[in-house]
């Protein structure tokens, strides 16, 4: 489970970095998508990672 969380965090950072570079270096279009697509993906990855962390915390208290 910890590996899954770490992978999600790395993917979120990568998606955010790609979105930021696409917006500021390539004038908004890069890899055929708007930068907002990558930023939304990054937030989705982070939300899923947070949910997994909260599940671990809840299960540890039992």
C-alpha positions in Angstrom: 0.0 0.0 0.0 2.9 2.4 0.8 4.3 1.8 -2.7 1.0 2.6 -4.3 0.9 5.9 -2.3 4.5 6.8 -3.3 3.7 6.0 -7.0 0.6 8.2 -6.9 2.6 11.1 -5.3 5.3 10.8 -8.0 2.7 10.7 -10.7 1.0 13.8 -9.2 4.3 15.7 -9.2 5.1 14.6 -12.7 1.6 15.7 -14.0 1.9 19.0 -12.2 5.4 19.6 -13.7 4.2 18.7 -17.2 1.2 21.0 -16.9 3.4 23.9 -15.6 6.0 23.5 -18.3 3.3 23.2 -20.9 1.7 26.4 -19.7 4.7 28.6 -19.3 7.2 27.3 -21.9 5.0 26.1 -24.7 2.2 28.7 -24.6 -0.5 26.5 -23.4 -0.5 23.5 -25.7 1.8 20.6 -25.2 1.3 16.9 -25.9 -2.0 17.8 -27.5 -3.7 18.9 -24.3 -4.4 22.0 -22.3 -2.3 22.4 -19.1 -5.5 22.3 -17.1 -5.8 18.6 -18.0 -2.5 17.8 -16.3 -3.2 19.9 -13.2 -6.6 18.2 -12.7 -4.9 14.9 -13.1 -2.4 15.9 -10.4 -5.1 16.8 -8.0 -6.9 13.5 -8.7 -3.7 11.6 -8.0 -3.2 13.5 -4.8 -6.8 13.0 -3.6 -6.5 9.3 -4.2 -3.2 9.1 -2.3 -4.7 11.1 0.6 -7.7 8.6 0.7 -5.3 5.7 0.9 -3.3 7.3 3.7 -6.5 8.0 5.6 -7.5 4.3 5.2 -4.2 3.3 6.7 -4.7 5.6 9.7 -8.2 4.4 10.2 -7.2 0.7 10.1 -4.2 1.3 12.4 -6.5 2.5 15.2 -8.5 -0.8 15.3 
